[in-house]
Amino acid sequence: MLLALSLVACGEGPWNDPYPASQEGASIVYGSFSERPKHLDPARSYSSNEYAFIGQIYEPPLQYHFLLRPYRLVPLMAEVVPEPMFFTEKGEPLPPDAPPEAIGFSEYRVRIRPGVRYQPHPAFAKGSGGAYRYHHLSAEDLGGINRLGDFTETGTRELVAEDFVHQIKRLADPAVHSPIAGLMAEHIEGFGELSQRLTEARAAADSAESNSFLDLRAFAFAGAEALDRYSYRIRLRGRYQQFIYWLAMPFFAPMPWEADRFYAQPGLRERNITLDWYPVGSGPFMLSENNPNLRMVLSRNPYFHGESYPEEGMPDDQAAGLLRDAGGALPFVERAVYSLEKENIPYWYKFLQGYYDTSGIASDSFDQAIGFSSQGEAVLTDALRERGIELLTAVESSVFYLGFNMRDPLIGGDGESARLLRRAISIAVDYDEYVSIFANGRGVAAQGPIPPGIFGYREGEAGINPYIYRWEEGRAVRRGIEEARALMERAGFPGGRDPATAEALTLYYDTTASGPDDKARLSWMRKQLAKLGIQLVIRATDYNRFQEKMREGTGQLFIWGWNADYPDPENFLFLLYGPNSKAQSGGENAANYQNPSFDALFDRMKDMTDGPERQAVIDEMVEILRRDAPWSWGYFPQAFSLHHAWVRNLKPNLMANNTLKYRRVDPALRERSREQWNRPLVWPLALVAGLLLVGGLPAVRIHRQRERGRAL
Amino acid sequence: MMAYIVRRLLYALPILIGVNLLTFVLFFVVNTPDDMARMQLGVKRVTAEAVESWKRERGYDKPLLYNADASGMDRATDTIFFQKSLKLFSFDFGASDSGRDIGYDISQRMWPSLAIALPVLGVGLLVNISFALFIVFFRATYIDFGSVVLCVGLMSISGLFYIIGGQYLLSKLLHLAPISGYDTGLSAWKFLVLPVIVGVVSGIGAGTRWYRTLFLEEISADYVRTARAKGLGERRVLFVHVLNNALIPILTGVVVILPLLFMGSLITESFFGIPGLGSYTIDAISSQDFAIVRAMVFLGSVLYILGLLLTDLSYTLVDPRVRLL
């Protein structure tokens, strides 16, 4: 053991340093990921762990301002944030305030920045004659090619409007499997028809495999057209106000046709060289190493067009040092190295040793990191503060709720009895307690479906759910269990007894939680309903069966969640919109809630611009929901993140996924801290070796005695 | 011997088909092709059409085991089981459900698994045999008693505790080695030190007791008594004669696990961030990637059968009295 460990000491720096000595002092961000990103194709990728990478590589027309709140869209590839133009069915222009019913089409005309170039990539490499170097690869050409980096030549070209159009066509291509294809087919003109034509074209070419090349440029598409080299137009049916937010997501980032052409060649897919694995973007970083079994490395894109750090922020940002780099050229770091770290324990230790710059807080290590002040405020423990570690918190734009299946004959429906029963349960299930016990206080009990930070959310007394809470001494206080019991009585279940059977009312709770760690949660949930005399039967299944029950609408009580796509109340209220019923249409309304008044208000609200009028409609909608209680409103989780003193320009931004470019590190401070925190301690090993030697002395004595003794 | 090998390989065929069938049935009892599609396509905004299209492209739109709509042999062959299983027997593992080439991934990920498994096996053998001989040398003394108690104690500790304890002690407290991670080429060795030490130490209890039992059995044999009667020293008796004769069970025990070293260790690889085949299998199970699960189970079965065959062959090498017919 000593020999093995002494070998580790042969290198420079701390013995436990997992990074090569060549990275010492370099401007590198160190992070981790716990599972392999499934998709890196911007048309397919739709989860936060994938956006952590492609958000830095692909650049859609818009982005969220890094510092300003509420969240504000600003141009990224577009020159300005486009305003929608409205037309009648016959194509006659309409004013911006035209009523939604008069609008036949809306158009977004996007003018992009000229002179932007793509990252170096073999798809752009050209030979001396101007022909593409790698667009007609033969089996011989592919000899010795196992990774994209094995192609010796690369090239680039200017990004043009046609590339944005190309990507929108890709969203419509059934072979690409874009998760938003269904949604976009509802809004973008001719989208469904294009999908159909592409399917037929592939079938006709007898090339149904998704890796065969179909030149999308040959397909006319009314929904997206390039107007000139730097302008394109997206045409929507009717008005879809939230579409502008989609323009800030990688789905609408440009994709060069050369990339499709290159990756579609036979032999590349077999070598795992696909667009889903090797992105082609124009952003500040490019994926220079993609080995998700080990590490993923983003390096600075040598052709990056340049961008400046924001000069405008919130009042507190100046004091927080977030404007020190105002106007500075982005990005600030050369590289970002993300290592695979599947388990929380080594991840946490490495963060404490200074080998990761930032960290979340797992429940295992929460007590080591966070304490609560006498005012109930989360603060860092002394041990972490001494190391210069800082804490950032933000309420996430997500919600976890206890849903009632509104199709259920007992708990669902529009009847007064079921409504009162749901309200009684909503009072009894104490989510303030849940957050305190199971989320280490990292969450805010929800008063409705809209989380803080999203338009429509109301603070203070005006924002409480009066059916569940009352306002006392300046804070929301959950109504007493007696009130819930009284509601049970009015609902026809006095003492929680079902009058039909004279036995305790039995409800069924569908969940995927079945492991030993979930026992406490399930037991807590049982106790909450037991307060009302209700017997809760846990139906724990695997995730697949649970999903199936939800799709079929056969559950009764269930836990569900939603993470916002964009900061608009529509993205939360649509979770209760009747036509989105999961059981009926496969939508995201998992509670299968149907209320014509709510639906009519939703139809109005979604097309309104933020302002008092929209707020009034939202208030009305939220009141309907609170009264009907299709959810017990659950809680909005709060993100806690830690970072070391050498990391700067961190501000929680739950909408932006391209914030790596703003980050700055102080490598000298990092090196000093690592040296100081990781000095090897060898004496305990020497002590163990000494003890072994001393312990061996009696053995030597016995051996000598035997050797000298006489044979029997 | 050749006839014996051919016969054993032919016996392996029905075993492999059975294992394949069992894996298939167990996997699809828990997961349906729809579940797999939804897992690959994500959970947000997935439409039924997208699910159907995914299944169609990957051949998961066929019946599982029996195609009632087909005629003749197609009833059995135009099924997911047949279409997905047949190629395995030519070691063509095809593409994973996420589209990656499984054969390539296996060829890349078996090396990190071996990089841990081989040193653990080699060093572990050396340590365990040495310790067992030491105990036998001092048999019936308090050293023997104390060592056996120590071994039982070591055996009683969970493997996970060794990993977490090793990481805490050697990396977190003493800062002697990286806590987790891996690198390619020669840079990998500093990441292997900790998992290898943990692997060896966690195996000392069981390994030493097993070898101690073997040596004690040998030590009561007639030839040992004869050697002692001839006046040979205890060290020579033990380290030459007993060790030589105990090699047969040691060797056969080692040979049977040799092929399985490729398969890696599920927990060790996960905790130490080693990109081996163990973590490959675990990832595939959690992402419901049937193509990889099936390939890894098939590979595991083949290697196990190979291990048993090699064990039989090794008997003939270490004991000339054994003949394979």
Interface residues (C-beta under 8 A of the other chain):
Chain A: M1 A4 L5 L7 V8 G11 P14 W15 N16 D17 P18 P20 E35 R36 K38 Y46 S47 N146 P174 A175 H177 P179 I180 A181 G182 L183 A208 E209 S210 R269 E270 R271 N272 T274 D276 W277 N291 N293 L294 S339 L340 E341 K342 E343 I345 P346 Y349 K350 L352 Q353 D542 N544 Q547 G586 E588 N678 R679 P680 L681 V682 P684 L685 P698 A699 I702 H703 R706 E707
Chain B: V30 N31 T32 D35 R38 Q40 L41 G42 V43 K44 R45 V46 T47 A48 E49 A50 S53 W54 E57 A95 S98 G99 R100 D101 Y104 D105 Q108 R109 F134 F137 F138 T141 I143 I164 Q167 Y168 L170 S171 K172 L173 L174 H175 L176 A177 P178 I179 S180 G181 Y182 D183 T184 S187 W189 K190 F191 V193 V196 I197 G233 E234 S270 F271 F272 G273 P275 S279 Y280 D283 S287 Q288
